Amino acid sequence: MSSVPLNNFFKNKKILVTGAAGSIGSALCRRLAKLKPKKLILLDQDETGVFDIYEELRGKANVDYVVASIRDEQTMFDTFGMHNPDIVFHAAAYKHVSLMERYPGEARKTNVDGLQNVINAAIGVKVKKFVFISSDKAVNPKCIMGKTKKEGEEMCLEDKLFGNTKFMAVRFGNVMSSRGSL
């Protein structure tokens, strides 16, 4: 692979970030905005959070926003069809271990079923790169959240290269000062 500076790599790309209002998603959007992509699409179900990150970034990069849940398959297909992103960073997830132990069905609906909706929509518009943001809790998972993240990694890695879309997964540990970090 040739060595291309990141700012040149992202310059002509449309990038969609799910979970854009979350702690990891918003930090990622701030970094991506500095790289001046062709367009940065902020997607989150948290209307106040997505409004706040949009207001923060709108003078710094070409940004747009979508208020939607990844759990809604048709909305994901519609959104991807409208924006036709080149790259997707999937940061949307439930991540609070203790809450997900109490509500395992909700963890599955978002972290697994929602991910599948995003994967399907990405494949549908031939996204070039799909980055799944996982968790260190996916290593030998003992908790529901870790198990759903491990399943998400497996989903992405089984689709490692689907048509034009290259899937990859990255694991994050606890992010200092983020919501839900230990």
ABEGO torsion letter per residue (X at the ends): XBBBBAAAAAAABBBBBBGAABAAAAAAAAAAAAAGBABBBBBBABAAAAAAAAAAAAAABBBBBBBBBAABAAAAAAAAAAAGBABBBBABBBABAAAAAABAAAAAAAAAAAAAAAAAAAAAAGBABBBBBBBAAABGBABAAAAAAAAAAAAAAAAABBEABBBBBBBBBBBBGBBGBX
